[in-house]
Amino acid sequence: MALRINDKVPDFTAETSQGKISFHDWIGDSWAILFSHPKDFTPVCTTEFGVVAQLSDEWAKRGTKVIGVSVDGVEDHKKWIGDIESYSNATVDFPIIADEGLEVSKAFDMLPAEAYLPDGRTPADSATVRSVFIIGPDKQLKLSMTYPMTVGRNFAEVLRALDGLQATANAPIATPANWTTGQDVIIALSLNDEQAREKFGEFDQPLPYVRKVKL
């Protein structure tokens, strides 16, 4: 069954490069990002994990935990972390899940139920395991995105989307195209003009249904 926005994400227990975790307990009251890749020691994912490591302070500012998942084992993860740190000149301070049995990959609908890893497997055998899931403190899925093998993920966009999710989580607002922190937001249509003025004060209204205001 597909995992949809606002669904509660699966809970699971798994071994990671930092020890055993129970996923919901690990999230706690934080936001969380689960991101996956097909196999350790692959070039594109090495660059991606390096960027996630370089952004450690940015995740912390947003009260967000990050965790990787791969179909390889803990010992491979630990060896690969050395390559990631060498390449990125940054410390990998987040755990990487060892999903050798594909339980997590299948629970998050990244691989079909009948998928298995053959002997001598290559990244192509788990190619669809290359996704990003942003999860709220309520353990609900807030955003997901999946990339093909040939296109590296843009973690600046992941940060931007996380900022938008956090800004709009408890307020009747949305963010316009290309929004970044500090720019005007859009007042939700659930408020009429009078209610919008009462809550936000004066606002710009380029169209009757587009009302923009600075927070």
Residue pairs with C-beta under 8 A, 6 or more apart in sequence:
1 109
2 109
3 9
3 10
3 108
3 109
3 133
3 141
3 144
4 141
5 141
5 142
5 143
5 144
6 140
6 141
6 142
7 140
7 141
8 138
8 139
8 140
8 141
9 23
9 34
9 108
9 133
9 135
9 139
9 140
9 141
10 23
10 104
10 107
10 108
11 22
11 23
11 24
11 139
12 22
12 23
12 103
12 104
12 107
13 20
13 21
13 22
13 23
14 20
14 21
14 23
14 97
14 98
14 99
14 103
14 104
15 74
15 97
15 98
16 67
16 74
16 77
16 95
16 96
16 97
16 98
17 74
17 77
17 78
17 81
17 95
17 96
17 98
18 95
19 95
21 95
21 97
24 139
26 32
26 65
26 67
27 65
27 135
27 137
27 139
28 137
29 137
30 63
30 64
30 65
30 137
31 62
31 63
31 64
31 65
31 134
31 135
31 136
31 137
31 162
31 165
31 166
32 64
32 65
32 66
32 67
32 134
32 135
33 59
33 64
33 65
33 66
33 67
33 132
33 133
33 134
33 135
33 158
33 162
34 67
34 68
34 69
34 108
34 132
34 133
34 135
35 48
35 52
35 66
35 67
35 68
35 69
35 131
35 132
35 133
35 153
36 68
36 69
36 70
36 105
36 108
36 110
36 129
36 130
36 131
36 132
37 45
37 48
37 49
37 68
37 69
37 70
37 129
37 130
38 45
38 70
38 71
38 123
38 124
38 125
38 126
38 127
38 129
38 130
38 149
39 45
39 70
39 71
39 72
39 121
39 122
39 123
39 126
40 70
40 72
40 76
40 77
40 79
40 80
41 76
41 80
41 83
42 123
44 149
44 150
44 152
45 130
46 80
46 83
46 84
46 87
47 87
47 88
47 152
48 152
48 153
48 155
49 68
49 84
49 88
49 92
50 84
50 85
50 87
50 88
50 90
51 88
51 155
52 66
52 68
52 94
52 155
53 84
53 85
53 88
53 90
53 91
53 92
53 93
53 94
54 88
54 90
55 155
55 159
56 90
56 91
56 93
56 94
58 159
59 65
59 66
62 159
62 162
62 163
62 166
64 162
65 94
66 94
67 94
67 95
67 96
67 97
68 94
68 95
68 96
68 97
69 96
69 97
69 99
69 104
69 105
69 129
70 76
70 77
70 96
70 97
70 98
70 99
70 129
71 99
71 100
71 102
71 105
71 117
71 121
71 126
71 129
72 80
72 98
72 100
73 98
73 100
74 98
77 96
77 98
81 92
81 96
84 92
85 91
85 92
97 104
99 105
99 129
100 117
102 111
102 115
102 116
102 117
102 126
105 111
105 115
105 126
105 129
106 112
106 113
106 115
108 131
108 133
110 128
110 129
110 130
110 131
110 146
111 126
111 128
111 129
115 126
117 125
117 126
118 125
123 149
124 149
127 148
127 149
128 146
130 146
130 147
130 148
130 149
130 153
131 144
131 145
131 146
131 147
132 143
132 144
132 145
132 146
132 147
132 153
132 158
133 141
133 143
133 144
134 141
134 142
134 143
134 144
134 158
134 161
134 162
134 165
135 141
135 142
136 142
136 165
136 169
142 165
143 161
143 165
145 153
145 158
147 153
160 179
160 180
163 180
163 181
164 175
164 179
167 173
167 175
167 181
167 185
167 215
168 174
168 175
168 185
172 187
172 188
172 190
172 191
172 199
173 185
173 186
173 187
173 188
173 213
173 215
174 185
174 186
174 188
175 185
175 186
176 183
176 184
176 185
176 186
176 212
179 185
183 214
184 204
184 212
184 213
184 214
185 212
185 213
185 214
185 215
186 210
186 211
186 212
187 196
187 200
187 203
187 211
187 212
187 213
189 209
191 199
193 211
196 203
196 211
196 213
197 203
200 213
201 213
202 213
203 211
203 212
203 213
204 211
204 212
204 213
205 211
205 212
206 212
